[in-house]
Amino acid sequence: MNLNSLKPAWQQFRFLNSMPSIDKDEILFIIERAEEMHVNNTHRYLINTLMFTVLIISCQGG
C-alpha cells in the first residue's frame, strides 16, 4: 500500500482537529456585527459606478 496517497487526507484530518471549536454565541455575534456594518445598496451602487468610471477613463487608449 502506497502511503503517499494518504498524506493529503492525513494533513486535512490533522488541520481540522487542530482548529478550536467555536461556540454558537460567538458565531451569532459575528453575524450580527457583520449585518450592522453592511453598506446600503445606494452607497454600493455609487461606489461601483465611481470605480467603473475611473477604470474606463484610465484604461482608454488614445
All heavy atoms as TSV, in Angstrom:
chain	resi	resn	atom	element	x	y	z
A	1	MET	N	N	0.841	-1.169	0.000
A	1	MET	CA	C	0.000	0.000	0.000
A	1	MET	C	C	0.895	1.245	0.000
A	1	MET	O	O	1.832	1.362	0.780
A	1	MET	CB	C	-0.883	-0.016	1.244
A	1	MET	CG	C	-1.790	1.143	1.357
A	1	MET	SD	S	-2.825	0.838	2.804
A	1	MET	CE	C	-3.896	2.187	2.706
A	2	ASN	N	N	0.565	2.178	-0.878
A	2	ASN	CA	C	1.350	3.405	-1.007
A	2	ASN	C	C	0.838	4.444	-0.016
A	2	ASN	O	O	-0.291	4.920	-0.104
A	2	ASN	CB	C	1.240	3.930	-2.442
A	2	ASN	CG	C	2.180	5.074	-2.708
A	2	ASN	OD1	O	2.902	5.504	-1.817
A	2	ASN	ND2	N	2.153	5.576	-3.922
A	3	LEU	N	N	1.691	4.807	0.951
A	3	LEU	CA	C	1.271	5.749	1.988
A	3	LEU	C	C	1.255	7.185	1.507
A	3	LEU	O	O	0.639	8.042	2.135
A	3	LEU	CB	C	2.186	5.610	3.208
A	3	LEU	CG	C	2.109	4.263	3.921
A	3	LEU	CD1	C	3.060	4.254	5.100
A	3	LEU	CD2	C	0.691	3.993	4.392
A	4	ASN	N	N	1.914	7.464	0.386
A	4	ASN	CA	C	1.919	8.836	-0.136
A	4	ASN	C	C	0.521	9.281	-0.565
A	4	ASN	O	O	0.210	10.466	-0.534
A	4	ASN	CB	C	2.895	8.969	-1.298
A	4	ASN	CG	C	4.327	8.927	-0.822
A	4	ASN	OD1	O	4.622	9.245	0.320
A	4	ASN	ND2	N	5.214	8.493	-1.692
A	5	SER	N	N	-0.302	8.343	-0.976
A	5	SER	CA	C	-1.653	8.721	-1.408
A	5	SER	C	C	-2.531	9.109	-0.227
A	5	SER	O	O	-3.560	9.757	-0.400
A	5	SER	CB	C	-2.298	7.578	-2.186
A	5	SER	OG	O	-2.415	6.436	-1.354
A	6	LEU	N	N	-2.147	8.721	0.996
A	6	LEU	CA	C	-2.927	9.066	2.183
A	6	LEU	C	C	-2.460	10.361	2.835
A	6	LEU	O	O	-3.107	10.858	3.754
A	6	LEU	CB	C	-2.844	7.929	3.206
A	6	LEU	CG	C	-3.428	6.596	2.758
A	6	LEU	CD1	C	-3.178	5.549	3.821
A	6	LEU	CD2	C	-4.905	6.731	2.468
A	7	LYS	N	N	-1.361	10.927	2.375
A	7	LYS	CA	C	-0.795	12.108	3.010
A	7	LYS	C	C	-1.738	13.320	2.988
A	7	LYS	O	O	-1.920	13.968	4.019
A	7	LYS	CB	C	0.540	12.449	2.360
A	7	LYS	CG	C	1.305	13.519	3.087
A	7	LYS	CD	C	2.683	13.703	2.501
A	7	LYS	CE	C	3.450	14.716	3.313
A	7	LYS	NZ	N	4.815	14.868	2.820
A	8	PRO	N	N	-2.383	13.676	1.865
A	8	PRO	CA	C	-3.305	14.823	1.887
A	8	PRO	C	C	-4.479	14.631	2.850
A	8	PRO	O	O	-4.871	15.563	3.551
A	8	PRO	CB	C	-3.795	14.932	0.445
A	8	PRO	CG	C	-2.778	14.232	-0.362
A	8	PRO	CD	C	-2.220	13.162	0.510
A	9	ALA	N	N	-5.008	13.423	2.912
A	9	ALA	CA	C	-6.126	13.166	3.819
A	9	ALA	C	C	-5.673	13.288	5.268
A	9	ALA	O	O	-6.393	13.832	6.114
A	9	ALA	CB	C	-6.711	11.784	3.557
A	10	TRP	N	N	-4.479	12.797	5.570
A	10	TRP	CA	C	-3.954	12.890	6.929
A	10	TRP	C	C	-3.696	14.351	7.318
A	10	TRP	O	O	-4.005	14.768	8.427
A	10	TRP	CB	C	-2.675	12.063	7.040
A	10	TRP	CG	C	-2.010	12.182	8.375
A	10	TRP	CD1	C	-0.810	12.732	8.631
A	10	TRP	CD2	C	-2.525	11.750	9.633
A	10	TRP	NE1	N	-0.532	12.677	9.972
A	10	TRP	CE2	C	-1.575	12.068	10.619
A	10	TRP	CE3	C	-3.698	11.124	10.029
A	10	TRP	CZ2	C	-1.757	11.800	11.959
A	10	TRP	CZ3	C	-3.882	10.841	11.378
A	10	TRP	CH2	C	-2.922	11.180	12.320
A	11	GLN	N	N	-3.175	15.147	6.392
A	11	GLN	CA	C	-2.940	16.555	6.680
A	11	GLN	C	C	-4.256	17.285	6.933
A	11	GLN	O	O	-4.349	18.121	7.833
A	11	GLN	CB	C	-2.176	17.213	5.533
A	11	GLN	CG	C	-0.739	16.778	5.461
A	11	GLN	CD	C	-0.023	17.348	4.246
A	11	GLN	OE1	O	-0.664	17.788	3.293
A	11	GLN	NE2	N	1.300	17.313	4.276
A	12	GLN	N	N	-5.267	16.979	6.140
A	12	GLN	CA	C	-6.568	17.623	6.336
A	12	GLN	C	C	-7.174	17.209	7.681
A	12	GLN	O	O	-7.731	18.028	8.393
A	12	GLN	CB	C	-7.517	17.263	5.200
A	12	GLN	CG	C	-8.864	17.952	5.317
A	12	GLN	CD	C	-9.786	17.618	4.174
A	12	GLN	OE1	O	-9.474	16.778	3.333
A	12	GLN	NE2	N	-10.927	18.259	4.141
A	13	PHE	N	N	-7.049	15.950	8.029
A	13	PHE	CA	C	-7.560	15.463	9.309
A	13	PHE	C	C	-6.867	16.170	10.470
A	13	PHE	O	O	-7.523	16.612	11.420
A	13	PHE	CB	C	-7.335	13.948	9.397
A	13	PHE	CG	C	-7.732	13.353	10.711
A	13	PHE	CD1	C	-9.065	13.127	11.012
A	13	PHE	CD2	C	-6.770	13.015	11.653
A	13	PHE	CE1	C	-9.432	12.578	12.228
A	13	PHE	CE2	C	-7.125	12.470	12.869
A	13	PHE	CZ	C	-8.463	12.249	13.152
A	14	ARG	N	N	-5.570	16.305	10.405
A	14	ARG	CA	C	-4.817	16.985	11.463
A	14	ARG	C	C	-5.217	18.455	11.554
A	14	ARG	O	O	-5.359	19.007	12.643
A	14	ARG	CB	C	-3.313	16.878	11.212
A	14	ARG	CG	C	-2.765	15.542	11.564
A	14	ARG	CD	C	-1.262	15.465	11.536
A	14	ARG	NE	N	-0.593	16.675	11.124
A	14	ARG	CZ	C	0.571	16.724	10.508
A	14	ARG	NH1	N	1.214	15.623	10.230
A	14	ARG	NH2	N	1.114	17.866	10.171
A	15	PHE	N	N	-5.400	19.098	10.398
A	15	PHE	CA	C	-5.793	20.505	10.381
A	15	PHE	C	C	-7.168	20.709	11.009
A	15	PHE	O	O	-7.372	21.594	11.838
A	15	PHE	CB	C	-5.770	21.039	8.950
A	15	PHE	CG	C	-6.282	22.443	8.829
A	15	PHE	CD1	C	-5.540	23.510	9.282
A	15	PHE	CD2	C	-7.529	22.698	8.258
A	15	PHE	CE1	C	-6.011	24.798	9.177
A	15	PHE	CE2	C	-8.006	23.982	8.154
A	15	PHE	CZ	C	-7.245	25.036	8.614
A	16	LEU	N	N	-8.136	19.888	10.625
A	16	LEU	CA	C	-9.494	20.036	11.152
A	16	LEU	C	C	-9.549	19.768	12.648
A	16	LEU	O	O	-10.306	20.413	13.374
A	16	LEU	CB	C	-10.457	19.113	10.411
A	16	LEU	CG	C	-10.753	19.498	8.959
A	16	LEU	CD1	C	-11.638	18.449	8.304
A	16	LEU	CD2	C	-11.404	20.857	8.883
A	17	ASN	N	N	-8.766	18.834	13.126
A	17	ASN	CA	C	-8.787	18.525	14.551
A	17	ASN	C	C	-7.985	19.522	15.373
A	17	ASN	O	O	-8.148	19.581	16.591
A	17	ASN	CB	C	-8.267	17.112	14.799
A	17	ASN	CG	C	-9.295	16.084	14.388
A	17	ASN	OD1	O	-10.488	16.332	14.460
A	17	ASN	ND2	N	-8.838	14.938	13.939
A	18	SER	N	N	-7.125	20.304	14.739
A	18	SER	CA	C	-6.351	21.290	15.483
A	18	SER	C	C	-7.100	22.615	15.616
A	18	SER	O	O	-6.689	23.468	16.391
A	18	SER	CB	C	-5.012	21.543	14.792
A	18	SER	OG	O	-5.206	22.195	13.558
A	19	MET	N	N	-8.179	22.787	14.873
A	19	MET	CA	C	-8.940	24.034	14.937
A	19	MET	C	C	-9.728	24.086	16.239
A	19	MET	O	O	-10.329	23.094	16.656
A	19	MET	CB	C	-9.901	24.132	13.749
A	19	MET	CG	C	-9.213	24.268	12.420
A	19	MET	SD	S	-10.344	24.265	11.029
A	19	MET	CE	C	-11.415	25.612	11.418
A	20	PRO	N	N	-9.741	25.244	16.896
A	20	PRO	CA	C	-10.525	25.364	18.127
A	20	PRO	C	C	-12.018	25.396	17.794
A	20	PRO	O	O	-12.427	25.927	16.769
A	20	PRO	CB	C	-10.071	26.698	18.720
A	20	PRO	CG	C	-9.571	27.469	17.550
A	20	PRO	CD	C	-9.021	26.469	16.581
A	21	SER	N	N	-12.806	24.837	18.672
A	21	SER	CA	C	-14.248	24.854	18.431
A	21	SER	C	C	-14.791	26.250	18.731
A	21	SER	O	O	-14.317	26.951	19.614
A	21	SER	CB	C	-14.945	23.817	19.315
A	21	SER	OG	O	-14.728	24.127	20.672
A	22	ILE	N	N	-15.805	26.639	17.969
A	22	ILE	CA	C	-16.405	27.959	18.120
A	22	ILE	C	C	-17.787	27.787	18.733
A	22	ILE	O	O	-18.588	26.976	18.268
A	22	ILE	CB	C	-16.500	28.680	16.763
A	22	ILE	CG1	C	-15.110	28.870	16.171
A	22	ILE	CG2	C	-17.188	30.018	16.913
A	22	ILE	CD1	C	-15.123	29.476	14.785
A	23	ASP	N	N	-18.047	28.546	19.753
A	23	ASP	CA	C	-19.327	28.490	20.435
A	23	ASP	C	C	-20.424	29.093	19.552
A	23	ASP	O	O	-20.168	29.978	18.736
A	23	ASP	CB	C	-19.219	29.259	21.755
A	23	ASP	CG	C	-20.435	29.066	22.631
A	23	ASP	OD1	O	-21.000	27.959	22.614
A	23	ASP	OD2	O	-20.797	30.011	23.328
A	24	LYS	N	N	-21.649	28.622	19.738
A	24	LYS	CA	C	-22.782	29.114	18.952
A	24	LYS	C	C	-22.988	30.612	19.152
A	24	LYS	O	O	-23.287	31.343	18.215
A	24	LYS	CB	C	-24.036	28.342	19.334
A	24	LYS	CG	C	-25.287	28.784	18.603
A	24	LYS	CD	C	-26.488	27.979	19.013
A	24	LYS	CE	C	-26.934	28.413	20.377
A	24	LYS	NZ	N	-28.230	27.858	20.804
A	25	ASP	N	N	-22.797	31.087	20.370
A	25	ASP	CA	C	-22.980	32.511	20.664
A	25	ASP	C	C	-21.944	33.369	19.941
A	25	ASP	O	O	-22.246	34.479	19.494
A	25	ASP	CB	C	-22.908	32.759	22.168
A	25	ASP	CG	C	-24.070	32.112	22.902
A	25	ASP	OD1	O	-25.150	31.981	22.290
A	25	ASP	OD2	O	-23.878	31.723	24.066
A	26	GLU	N	N	-20.731	32.856	19.812
A	26	GLU	CA	C	-19.694	33.594	19.091
A	26	GLU	C	C	-20.052	33.742	17.616
A	26	GLU	O	O	-19.859	34.810	17.026
A	26	GLU	CB	C	-18.350	32.887	19.218
A	26	GLU	CG	C	-17.717	32.986	20.574
A	26	GLU	CD	C	-16.381	32.294	20.598
A	26	GLU	OE1	O	-15.405	32.878	20.089
A	26	GLU	OE2	O	-16.331	31.158	21.116
A	27	ILE	N	N	-20.571	32.677	17.022
A	27	ILE	CA	C	-20.965	32.722	15.610
A	27	ILE	C	C	-22.088	33.731	15.403
A	27	ILE	O	O	-22.056	34.540	14.473
A	27	ILE	CB	C	-21.387	31.318	15.122
A	27	ILE	CG1	C	-20.191	30.371	15.163
A	27	ILE	CG2	C	-21.983	31.379	13.727
A	27	ILE	CD1	C	-20.533	28.934	14.890
A	28	LEU	N	N	-23.083	33.718	16.284
A	28	LEU	CA	C	-24.194	34.655	16.166
A	28	LEU	C	C	-23.727	36.098	16.357
A	28	LEU	O	O	-24.210	37.003	15.668
A	28	LEU	CB	C	-25.286	34.306	17.178
A	28	LEU	CG	C	-26.015	32.985	16.923
A	28	LEU	CD1	C	-26.979	32.691	18.056
A	28	LEU	CD2	C	-26.726	32.998	15.591
A	29	PHE	N	N	-22.791	36.319	17.271
A	29	PHE	CA	C	-22.250	37.657	17.478
A	29	PHE	C	C	-21.538	38.164	16.233
A	29	PHE	O	O	-21.700	39.317	15.824
A	29	PHE	CB	C	-21.293	37.649	18.672
A	29	PHE	CG	C	-20.612	38.966	18.897
A	29	PHE	CD1	C	-21.315	40.044	19.395
A	29	PHE	CD2	C	-19.274	39.119	18.584
A	29	PHE	CE1	C	-20.689	41.265	19.601
A	29	PHE	CE2	C	-18.642	40.331	18.782
A	29	PHE	CZ	C	-19.347	41.406	19.290
A	30	ILE	N	N	-20.766	37.297	15.581
A	30	ILE	CA	C	-20.052	37.679	14.357
A	30	ILE	C	C	-21.043	38.029	13.251
A	30	ILE	O	O	-20.868	39.013	12.529
A	30	ILE	CB	C	-19.097	36.546	13.922
A	30	ILE	CG1	C	-17.966	36.406	14.946
A	30	ILE	CG2	C	-18.536	36.807	12.531
A	30	ILE	CD1	C	-17.119	35.173	14.753
A	31	ILE	N	N	-22.106	37.249	13.125
A	31	ILE	CA	C	-23.111	37.516	12.086
A	31	ILE	C	C	-23.826	38.835	12.358
A	31	ILE	O	O	-24.040	39.636	11.441
A	31	ILE	CB	C	-24.111	36.346	12.006
A	31	ILE	CG1	C	-23.417	35.103	11.475
A	31	ILE	CG2	C	-25.302	36.710	11.125
A	31	ILE	CD1	C	-24.260	33.856	11.532
A	32	GLU	N	N	-24.179	39.091	13.606
A	32	GLU	CA	C	-24.861	40.343	13.941
A	32	GLU	C	C	-23.970	41.546	13.677
A	32	GLU	O	O	-24.422	42.565	13.162
A	32	GLU	CB	C	-25.280	40.331	15.411
A	32	GLU	CG	C	-26.435	39.416	15.701
A	32	GLU	CD	C	-26.747	39.340	17.188
A	32	GLU	OE1	O	-26.148	40.112	17.970
A	32	GLU	OE2	O	-27.571	38.503	17.560
A	33	ARG	N	N	-22.702	41.426	14.015
A	33	ARG	CA	C	-21.775	42.542	13.803
A	33	ARG	C	C	-21.590	42.806	12.308
A	33	ARG	O	O	-21.506	43.954	11.878
A	33	ARG	CB	C	-20.431	42.249	14.464
A	33	ARG	CG	C	-19.543	43.460	14.541
A	33	ARG	CD	C	-18.342	43.203	15.363
A	33	ARG	NE	N	-17.523	42.187	14.705
A	33	ARG	CZ	C	-16.402	41.715	15.205
A	33	ARG	NH1	N	-15.970	42.126	16.362
A	33	ARG	NH2	N	-15.713	40.808	14.553
A	34	ALA	N	N	-21.555	41.746	11.504
A	34	ALA	CA	C	-21.414	41.921	10.061
A	34	ALA	C	C	-22.645	42.589	9.471
A	34	ALA	O	O	-22.536	43.407	8.555
A	34	ALA	CB	C	-21.169	40.571	9.401
A	35	GLU	N	N	-23.830	42.253	9.969
A	35	GLU	CA	C	-25.050	42.872	9.467
A	35	GLU	C	C	-25.117	44.349	9.825
A	35	GLU	O	O	-25.639	45.159	9.069
A	35	GLU	CB	C	-26.277	42.145	10.013
A	35	GLU	CG	C	-26.491	40.782	9.398
A	35	GLU	CD	C	-27.668	40.047	10.009
A	35	GLU	OE1	O	-28.225	40.522	11.026
A	35	GLU	OE2	O	-28.026	38.995	9.475
A	36	GLU	N	N	-24.578	44.720	10.978
A	36	GLU	CA	C	-24.582	46.128	11.377
A	36	GLU	C	C	-23.638	46.960	10.517
A	36	GLU	O	O	-23.869	48.144	10.319
A	36	GLU	CB	C	-24.160	46.252	12.844
A	36	GLU	CG	C	-25.168	45.710	13.819
A	36	GLU	CD	C	-24.633	45.684	15.238
A	36	GLU	OE1	O	-23.466	46.067	15.453
A	36	GLU	OE2	O	-25.391	45.276	16.131
A	37	MET	N	N	-22.602	46.347	10.000
A	37	MET	CA	C	-21.595	47.079	9.251
A	37	MET	C	C	-21.851	47.068	7.743
A	37	MET	O	O	-21.025	47.561	6.985
A	37	MET	CB	C	-20.210	46.473	9.532
A	37	MET	CG	C	-19.780	46.656	10.969
A	37	MET	SD	S	-18.268	45.797	11.423
A	37	MET	CE	C	-17.227	45.995	10.033
A	38	HIS	N	N	-22.970	46.532	7.294
A	38	HIS	CA	C	-23.211	46.424	5.859
A	38	HIS	C	C	-23.437	47.811	5.237
A	38	HIS	O	O	-23.850	48.756	5.889
A	38	HIS	CB	C	-24.400	45.510	5.577
A	38	HIS	CG	C	-25.728	46.171	5.734
A	38	HIS	ND1	N	-26.298	46.422	6.957
A	38	HIS	CD2	C	-26.600	46.649	4.815
A	38	HIS	CE1	C	-27.462	47.027	6.787
A	38	HIS	NE2	N	-27.681	47.174	5.507
A	39	VAL	N	N	-23.149	47.885	3.965
A	39	VAL	CA	C	-23.321	49.124	3.209
A	39	VAL	C	C	-24.648	49.018	2.468
A	39	VAL	O	O	-24.936	48.003	1.849
A	39	VAL	CB	C	-22.157	49.304	2.205
A	39	VAL	CG1	C	-22.328	50.549	1.374
A	39	VAL	CG2	C	-20.832	49.320	2.941
A	40	ASN	N	N	-25.449	50.078	2.519
A	40	ASN	CA	C	-26.736	50.007	1.842
A	40	ASN	C	C	-26.542	49.981	0.325
A	40	ASN	O	O	-25.477	50.291	-0.206
A	40	ASN	CB	C	-27.661	51.142	2.282
A	40	ASN	CG	C	-27.097	52.498	1.926
A	40	ASN	OD1	O	-26.188	52.606	1.118
A	40	ASN	ND2	N	-27.641	53.532	2.537
A	41	ASN	N	N	-27.593	49.597	-0.389
A	41	ASN	CA	C	-27.490	49.389	-1.839
A	41	ASN	C	C	-27.147	50.659	-2.595
A	41	ASN	O	O	-26.376	50.622	-3.552
A	41	ASN	CB	C	-28.795	48.801	-2.375
A	41	ASN	CG	C	-28.943	47.347	-2.018
A	41	ASN	OD1	O	-27.953	46.676	-1.744
A	41	ASN	ND2	N	-30.162	46.845	-2.024
A	42	THR	N	N	-27.704	51.778	-2.205
A	42	THR	CA	C	-27.421	53.032	-2.903
A	42	THR	C	C	-25.946	53.385	-2.795
A	42	THR	O	O	-25.303	53.753	-3.791
A	42	THR	CB	C	-28.267	54.181	-2.319
A	42	THR	OG1	O	-29.637	53.794	-2.334
A	42	THR	CG2	C	-28.096	55.440	-3.105
A	43	HIS	N	N	-25.414	53.252	-1.617
A	43	HIS	CA	C	-23.994	53.539	-1.416
A	43	HIS	C	C	-23.119	52.567	-2.223
A	43	HIS	O	O	-22.118	52.949	-2.820
A	43	HIS	CB	C	-23.677	53.457	0.076
A	43	HIS	CG	C	-22.337	53.997	0.435
A	43	HIS	ND1	N	-21.494	53.344	1.268
A	43	HIS	CD2	C	-21.683	55.132	0.055
A	43	HIS	CE1	C	-20.377	54.038	1.392
A	43	HIS	NE2	N	-20.479	55.124	0.673
A	44	ARG	N	N	-23.518	51.298	-2.258
A	44	ARG	CA	C	-22.772	50.289	-3.009
A	44	ARG	C	C	-22.778	50.613	-4.503
A	44	ARG	O	O	-21.756	50.521	-5.176
A	44	ARG	CB	C	-23.372	48.910	-2.759
A	44	ARG	CG	C	-22.590	47.795	-3.425
A	44	ARG	CD	C	-23.198	46.438	-3.132
A	44	ARG	NE	N	-23.242	46.199	-1.710
A	44	ARG	CZ	C	-24.242	45.567	-1.109
A	44	ARG	NH1	N	-25.267	45.128	-1.800
A	44	ARG	NH2	N	-24.218	45.371	0.183
A	45	TYR	N	N	-23.944	50.994	-5.050
A	45	TYR	CA	C	-24.031	51.341	-6.474
A	45	TYR	C	C	-23.188	52.579	-6.792
A	45	TYR	O	O	-22.549	52.649	-7.838
A	45	TYR	CB	C	-25.479	51.570	-6.902
A	45	TYR	CG	C	-26.312	50.312	-6.921
A	45	TYR	CD1	C	-27.584	50.292	-6.372
A	45	TYR	CD2	C	-25.825	49.146	-7.489
A	45	TYR	CE1	C	-28.345	49.142	-6.378
A	45	TYR	CE2	C	-26.577	47.989	-7.499
A	45	TYR	CZ	C	-27.840	47.991	-6.943
A	45	TYR	OH	O	-28.582	46.857	-6.948
A	46	LEU	N	N	-23.185	53.542	-5.902
A	46	LEU	CA	C	-22.399	54.742	-6.100
A	46	LEU	C	C	-20.902	54.405	-6.145
A	46	LEU	O	O	-20.176	54.876	-7.025
A	46	LEU	CB	C	-22.685	55.752	-4.985
A	46	LEU	CG	C	-21.915	57.070	-5.060
A	46	LEU	CD1	C	-22.328	57.843	-6.301
A	46	LEU	CD2	C	-22.160	57.881	-3.809
A	47	ILE	N	N	-20.450	53.595	-5.224
A	47	ILE	CA	C	-19.034	53.196	-5.199
A	47	ILE	C	C	-18.677	52.416	-6.455
A	47	ILE	O	O	-17.640	52.662	-7.090
A	47	ILE	CB	C	-18.734	52.371	-3.936
A	47	ILE	CG1	C	-18.839	53.242	-2.700
A	47	ILE	CG2	C	-17.348	51.731	-4.017
A	47	ILE	CD1	C	-18.762	52.472	-1.402
A	48	ASN	N	N	-19.523	51.465	-6.847
A	48	ASN	CA	C	-19.250	50.666	-8.046
A	48	ASN	C	C	-19.228	51.528	-9.304
A	48	ASN	O	O	-18.388	51.331	-10.185
A	48	ASN	CB	C	-20.283	49.552	-8.191
A	48	ASN	CG	C	-20.083	48.462	-7.177
A	48	ASN	OD1	O	-19.014	48.323	-6.589
A	48	ASN	ND2	N	-21.120	47.678	-6.950
A	49	THR	N	N	-20.151	52.480	-9.407
A	49	THR	CA	C	-20.185	53.365	-10.568
A	49	THR	C	C	-18.930	54.230	-10.630
A	49	THR	O	O	-18.338	54.401	-11.702
A	49	THR	CB	C	-21.438	54.255	-10.525
A	49	THR	OG1	O	-22.590	53.428	-10.444
A	49	THR	CG2	C	-21.527	55.140	-11.739
A	50	LEU	N	N	-18.524	54.744	-9.499
A	50	LEU	CA	C	-17.322	55.563	-9.446
A	50	LEU	C	C	-16.080	54.755	-9.838
A	50	LEU	O	O	-15.259	55.218	-10.639
A	50	LEU	CB	C	-17.147	56.150	-8.038
A	50	LEU	CG	C	-15.943	57.058	-7.850
A	50	LEU	CD1	C	-16.097	58.314	-8.694
A	50	LEU	CD2	C	-15.783	57.402	-6.390
A	51	MET	N	N	-15.953	53.550	-9.318
A	51	MET	CA	C	-14.795	52.715	-9.667
A	51	MET	C	C	-14.807	52.350	-11.141
A	51	MET	O	O	-13.767	52.346	-11.805
A	51	MET	CB	C	-14.785	51.449	-8.804
A	51	MET	CG	C	-14.422	51.713	-7.374
A	51	MET	SD	S	-14.097	50.267	-6.350
A	51	MET	CE	C	-15.373	49.130	-6.801
A	52	PHE	N	N	-15.993	52.041	-11.697
A	52	PHE	CA	C	-16.102	51.711	-13.109
A	52	PHE	C	C	-15.709	52.901	-13.973
A	52	PHE	O	O	-14.979	52.759	-14.954
A	52	PHE	CB	C	-17.536	51.268	-13.419
A	52	PHE	CG	C	-17.759	50.900	-14.854
A	52	PHE	CD1	C	-17.282	49.708	-15.363
A	52	PHE	CD2	C	-18.443	51.753	-15.698
A	52	PHE	CE1	C	-17.483	49.363	-16.686
A	52	PHE	CE2	C	-18.656	51.430	-17.023
A	52	PHE	CZ	C	-18.171	50.228	-17.510
A	53	THR	N	N	-16.161	54.099	-13.603
A	53	THR	CA	C	-15.838	55.309	-14.359
A	53	THR	C	C	-14.338	55.573	-14.347
A	53	THR	O	O	-13.744	55.866	-15.394
A	53	THR	CB	C	-16.600	56.516	-13.773
A	53	THR	OG1	O	-17.995	56.220	-13.763
A	53	THR	CG2	C	-16.341	57.758	-14.577
A	54	VAL	N	N	-13.720	55.461	-13.188
A	54	VAL	CA	C	-12.267	55.667	-13.091
A	54	VAL	C	C	-11.522	54.640	-13.916
A	54	VAL	O	O	-10.566	54.950	-14.628
A	54	VAL	CB	C	-11.826	55.630	-11.612
A	54	VAL	CG1	C	-10.305	55.568	-11.495
A	54	VAL	CG2	C	-12.369	56.818	-10.855
A	55	LEU	N	N	-11.980	53.408	-13.889
A	55	LEU	CA	C	-11.338	52.346	-14.666
A	55	LEU	C	C	-11.458	52.603	-16.164
A	55	LEU	O	O	-10.487	52.474	-16.910
A	55	LEU	CB	C	-11.968	50.998	-14.317
A	55	LEU	CG	C	-11.372	49.768	-14.992
A	55	LEU	CD1	C	-9.955	49.548	-14.513
A	55	LEU	CD2	C	-12.224	48.552	-14.703
A	56	ILE	N	N	-12.632	53.002	-16.627
A	56	ILE	CA	C	-12.845	53.277	-18.051
A	56	ILE	C	C	-11.987	54.466	-18.500
A	56	ILE	O	O	-11.344	54.431	-19.550
A	56	ILE	CB	C	-14.335	53.549	-18.326
A	56	ILE	CG1	C	-15.141	52.285	-18.115
A	56	ILE	CG2	C	-14.554	54.081	-19.733
A	56	ILE	CD1	C	-14.781	51.129	-19.019
A	57	ILE	N	N	-11.955	55.523	-17.708
A	57	ILE	CA	C	-11.174	56.711	-18.078
A	57	ILE	C	C	-9.687	56.397	-18.110
A	57	ILE	O	O	-8.962	56.814	-19.029
A	57	ILE	CB	C	-11.491	57.875	-17.122
A	57	ILE	CG1	C	-12.906	58.359	-17.354
A	57	ILE	CG2	C	-10.484	59.017	-17.300
A	57	ILE	CD1	C	-13.397	59.374	-16.328
A	58	SER	N	N	-9.195	55.649	-17.127
A	58	SER	CA	C	-7.761	55.384	-17.045
A	58	SER	C	C	-7.287	54.345	-18.052
A	58	SER	O	O	-6.100	54.308	-18.382
A	58	SER	CB	C	-7.375	54.971	-15.634
A	58	SER	OG	O	-7.991	53.737	-15.316
A	59	CYS	N	N	-8.180	53.521	-18.558
A	59	CYS	CA	C	-7.756	52.452	-19.473
A	59	CYS	C	C	-8.026	52.760	-20.937
A	59	CYS	O	O	-7.829	51.891	-21.790
A	59	CYS	CB	C	-8.459	51.142	-19.094
A	59	CYS	SG	S	-7.916	50.482	-17.521
A	60	GLN	N	N	-8.478	53.959	-21.256
A	60	GLN	CA	C	-8.726	54.302	-22.654
A	60	GLN	C	C	-7.391	54.551	-23.342
A	60	GLN	O	O	-6.527	55.250	-22.829
A	60	GLN	CB	C	-9.584	55.551	-22.767
A	60	GLN	CG	C	-11.039	55.287	-22.494
A	60	GLN	CD	C	-11.878	56.509	-22.754
A	60	GLN	OE1	O	-11.383	57.596	-22.952
A	60	GLN	NE2	N	-13.188	56.328	-22.750
A	61	GLY	N	N	-7.254	53.947	-24.485
A	61	GLY	CA	C	-6.055	54.179	-25.288
A	61	GLY	C	C	-6.283	55.360	-26.206
A	61	GLY	O	O	-7.374	55.610	-26.682
A	62	GLY	N	N	-5.256	56.099	-26.462
A	62	GLY	CA	C	-5.541	57.252	-27.290
A	62	GLY	C	C	-4.362	57.773	-27.938
A	62	GLY	O	O	-4.098	58.509	-28.698
